[in-house]
Amino acid sequence: MTASGDAAIILPARRASSRLPEKLLLAESGKPLLAHTLERCLELRGDCRVIAAVDCEELAEVARASGAEVVLTDPDLASGSDRVWAAAQAHEELRFLVNVQGDEPEIDTQAVRRVLDALRNGAEVVTLAAPLPEGALDDPAAVKLVRDGLGDALYFSRAPIPYARRSAVPGAEPLLHVGVYGYTRAALASFAAARPTPLEQCESLEQLRFLERGVPVRVLDCAHSFPGIDTREDYDAFLRRVVPPSSVSDP
């Protein structure tokens, strides 16, 4: 087996979406949103495989047309991590798994490569963090994290952390969690087999299940977050960034 055959980027992708219906099939840019994300990930196909874990044939067709492998998964799976694990079970040869959401068409492929490298160098679970944008500290949609001196996560929260009792302390600033995950096969199997943990349920953050069960989560820096597509406004902003203005001919 080649070095790339033991690792995969797996994109969990489901058709249903509450805030932007069927967003992964939106194609106003000239191709479906899922295809944009897959094409970025396929830039790394020399390092790993790219597998779309989808819940319908329409998304499967998009993935195949993009050049990715496809695994059809149960539409009723609880989370993206569960969908990644379902895809991994169809490929027992995979030892290293990177979870990239299908709605992140501008993902930083070099950051994804660093996640994969960290797994191959011994980390069990890996994720990314960026500087916290101004005004995001009190935003519950912006997940904050703090880490220890070895680079592993201490905690993730939707609340402002840490509490600065007197004044800010250099080195204690929170970071913005960027939701790309890397796992060894064993770490993800253990996660999928475990019940949701109390803090995970309290914060509605599944990554806390690892910490509550004593599994270290390595946190790698990236220069900035990459915008996911959750709303119509997000998609319109994406279109403005990627679709050149139409040329208008003079009469």
C-alpha positions as CSV (number, residue, x, y, z in Angstrom):
1,M,0.0,0.0,0.0
2,T,1.2,3.5,-0.8
3,A,1.8,6.1,1.8
4,S,-1.4,7.9,0.6
5,G,-3.5,4.8,0.8
6,D,-3.6,4.7,4.6
7,A,-5.1,8.2,4.9
8,A,-8.1,10.1,3.7
9,I,-9.8,13.4,3.8
10,I,-13.5,12.6,4.4
11,L,-16.1,15.2,3.7
12,P,-19.4,14.5,5.6
13,A,-22.1,15.9,3.4
14,R,-25.9,15.7,3.8
15,R,-28.6,17.1,1.6
16,A,-30.8,18.6,4.4
17,S,-29.8,22.0,5.7
18,S,-32.0,24.2,7.9
19,R,-30.7,27.6,7.4
20,L,-29.9,27.3,3.6
21,P,-31.9,24.6,2.0
22,E,-29.9,22.1,-0.1
23,K,-26.9,24.4,0.1
24,L,-24.4,21.8,-1.1
25,L,-26.2,21.5,-4.4
26,L,-26.4,25.3,-5.0
27,A,-24.6,26.0,-8.3
28,E,-24.8,29.7,-9.0
29,S,-21.0,29.8,-9.3
30,G,-21.2,27.4,-12.2
31,K,-20.7,24.3,-10.1
32,P,-22.3,22.9,-6.9
33,L,-20.9,24.1,-3.6
34,L,-19.8,20.6,-2.6
35,A,-17.7,20.5,-5.8
36,H,-15.8,23.6,-4.8
37,T,-14.8,22.0,-1.5
38,L,-13.9,18.7,-3.1
39,E,-11.7,20.3,-5.7
40,R,-9.7,22.1,-3.0
41,C,-9.3,18.8,-1.1
42,L,-8.3,17.0,-4.3
43,E,-5.2,19.2,-4.5
44,L,-3.9,16.9,-1.8
45,R,-4.6,13.6,-3.5
46,G,-0.9,12.9,-3.7
47,D,-0.9,12.8,0.2
48,C,-4.2,11.1,0.8
49,R,-7.4,9.9,-0.7
50,V,-10.5,12.1,-0.8
51,I,-13.9,10.5,0.1
52,A,-17.3,12.2,0.2
53,A,-19.6,10.6,2.8
54,V,-22.9,11.6,1.4
55,D,-26.6,10.7,2.2
56,C,-28.1,10.9,-1.3
57,E,-27.4,10.0,-4.9
58,E,-27.5,13.7,-6.0
59,L,-24.5,14.5,-3.8
60,A,-22.8,11.3,-4.8
61,E,-23.1,12.3,-8.5
62,V,-21.4,15.7,-7.7
63,A,-18.6,13.9,-5.8
64,R,-18.0,11.4,-8.6
65,A,-17.9,14.1,-11.2
66,S,-15.3,16.0,-9.1
67,G,-13.1,12.9,-9.0
68,A,-13.6,11.9,-5.4
69,E,-14.5,8.5,-4.0
70,V,-18.0,8.2,-2.5
71,V,-19.6,6.3,0.4
72,L,-23.3,6.5,0.8
73,T,-24.2,6.9,4.5
74,D,-27.5,6.8,6.5
75,P,-29.3,10.2,6.3
76,D,-30.2,10.0,10.0
77,L,-26.6,9.9,11.5
78,A,-26.3,12.3,14.4
79,S,-23.1,14.2,13.5
80,G,-20.5,14.8,10.9
81,S,-18.0,12.7,12.9
82,D,-20.5,9.8,12.9
83,R,-20.7,10.2,9.1
84,V,-16.9,10.2,8.8
85,W,-16.8,7.0,10.9
86,A,-19.4,5.4,8.7
87,A,-17.2,6.1,5.7
88,A,-14.1,4.8,7.5
89,Q,-15.8,1.5,8.3
90,A,-16.2,1.0,4.5
91,H,-12.4,1.3,4.2
92,E,-10.6,-0.8,6.8
93,E,-7.2,0.1,5.4
94,L,-7.5,3.8,6.5
95,R,-5.4,4.6,9.6
96,F,-5.6,8.5,9.5
97,L,-8.8,10.4,8.8
98,V,-9.2,14.2,8.3
99,N,-12.8,15.6,8.6
100,V,-13.5,18.6,6.4
101,Q,-17.0,19.9,6.1
102,G,-18.5,19.9,2.7
103,D,-19.6,23.6,3.0
104,E,-16.0,25.0,3.3
105,P,-15.2,25.9,-0.4
106,E,-12.2,28.1,0.5
107,I,-10.4,25.7,2.9
108,D,-6.7,26.2,3.3
109,T,-5.2,23.0,1.9
110,Q,-1.8,23.6,3.5
111,A,-3.5,23.7,6.9
112,V,-5.2,20.4,6.1
113,R,-1.8,18.9,5.1
114,R,-0.3,19.9,8.5
115,V,-3.2,18.1,10.3
116,L,-2.4,15.0,8.3
117,D,1.3,15.3,9.0
118,A,0.6,15.7,12.8
119,L,-1.4,12.4,12.7
120,R,1.4,10.6,11.0
121,N,3.8,12.0,13.6
122,G,1.9,10.5,16.5
123,A,-1.0,12.8,17.4
124,E,-4.3,11.0,18.2
125,V,-6.6,13.9,17.5
126,V,-5.7,17.2,15.8
127,T,-7.6,20.4,15.1
128,L,-6.9,24.0,14.0
129,A,-7.1,27.4,15.6
130,A,-6.8,31.0,14.4
131,P,-6.5,34.4,16.1
132,L,-9.9,35.4,17.6
133,P,-11.4,38.2,15.5
134,E,-12.4,41.5,17.1
135,G,-15.9,41.3,18.6
136,A,-16.0,37.4,18.6
137,L,-15.3,36.9,22.3
138,D,-18.9,37.3,23.3
139,D,-20.3,35.6,20.2
140,P,-21.6,32.0,21.1
141,A,-21.3,31.1,17.4
142,A,-17.6,31.6,17.6
143,V,-16.1,28.7,19.5
144,K,-13.2,29.7,21.7
145,L,-10.4,27.4,22.9
146,V,-7.4,27.6,25.3
147,R,-4.5,25.3,25.2
148,D,-1.7,24.1,27.4
149,G,2.1,24.7,27.0
150,L,2.5,21.6,24.9
151,G,0.0,22.7,22.3
152,D,-3.0,20.6,23.4
153,A,-6.5,21.9,24.0
154,L,-7.5,22.5,27.6
155,Y,-11.1,23.5,26.8
156,F,-13.5,24.6,24.1
157,S,-16.4,26.9,24.9
158,R,-19.0,29.1,23.3
159,A,-18.6,31.4,26.3
160,P,-15.7,34.0,26.7
161,I,-12.7,32.1,28.1
162,P,-10.5,32.6,30.0
163,Y,-11.9,35.1,32.4
164,A,-9.4,37.9,32.8
165,R,-9.8,38.8,36.5
166,R,-7.6,41.9,36.4
167,S,-6.1,42.5,33.0
168,A,-5.2,40.5,30.0
169,V,-2.2,38.2,30.5
170,P,0.1,37.6,27.4
171,G,-0.1,34.1,26.3
172,A,-3.5,33.5,27.9
173,E,-5.6,34.9,25.0
174,P,-8.3,32.6,23.6
175,L,-8.1,31.3,20.1
176,L,-10.9,30.8,17.5
177,H,-11.5,27.1,16.9
178,V,-11.5,26.2,13.2
179,G,-13.5,23.1,12.7
180,V,-11.2,20.8,10.8
181,Y,-10.4,17.6,12.7
182,G,-7.9,14.8,12.2
183,Y,-8.1,11.5,14.0
184,T,-6.4,8.2,14.1
185,R,-8.7,5.4,13.3
186,A,-8.6,4.1,16.9
187,A,-9.4,7.6,18.3
188,L,-12.4,8.0,16.0
189,A,-13.7,4.5,16.7
190,S,-13.5,5.1,20.4
191,F,-15.3,8.5,20.0
192,A,-18.1,6.9,17.9
193,A,-18.6,4.1,20.4
194,A,-18.9,6.4,23.4
195,R,-22.0,8.2,24.7
196,P,-22.1,12.0,24.5
197,T,-20.5,13.4,27.6
198,P,-21.9,16.0,30.0
199,L,-19.8,19.0,28.9
200,E,-20.3,18.1,25.3
201,Q,-24.0,18.2,25.8
202,C,-23.9,21.4,27.9
203,E,-21.9,23.3,25.3
204,S,-23.2,21.4,22.2
205,L,-19.6,20.9,21.1
206,E,-18.7,17.3,20.2
207,Q,-15.0,17.8,20.5
208,L,-15.3,18.0,24.2
209,R,-16.1,14.3,24.2
210,F,-12.4,13.7,23.6
211,L,-11.2,15.9,26.4
212,E,-13.8,14.5,28.9
213,R,-12.5,11.0,28.1
214,G,-8.9,12.0,28.5
215,V,-7.9,12.0,24.8
216,P,-5.5,14.8,24.0
217,V,-6.4,17.2,21.2
218,R,-3.4,18.8,19.4
219,V,-4.1,22.3,18.3
220,L,-2.3,23.7,15.3
221,D,-2.2,27.4,14.3
222,C,-3.5,28.7,11.1
223,A,-3.3,32.3,10.0
224,H,-7.0,32.8,9.7
225,S,-10.3,30.9,9.6
226,F,-11.9,30.0,6.3
227,P,-15.6,30.9,5.9
228,G,-18.1,28.1,5.9
229,I,-21.4,28.6,4.1
230,D,-24.4,28.5,6.5
231,T,-26.7,31.2,5.3
232,R,-27.8,32.9,2.0
233,E,-25.6,35.9,3.0
234,D,-22.6,33.6,3.3
235,Y,-23.2,32.1,-0.1
236,D,-23.7,35.5,-1.7
237,A,-20.5,36.7,-0.2
238,F,-18.7,33.6,-1.6
239,L,-20.1,34.2,-5.0
240,R,-18.7,37.8,-4.9
241,R,-15.3,36.4,-4.1
242,V,-15.2,33.6,-6.7
243,V,-17.3,34.7,-9.6
244,P,-15.8,37.5,-11.7
245,P,-18.2,40.3,-12.6
246,S,-19.9,39.8,-15.9
247,S,-18.4,41.8,-18.7
248,V,-20.8,44.3,-20.2
249,S,-20.4,45.3,-23.8
250,D,-21.0,48.8,-24.9
251,P,-23.9,49.1,-27.3
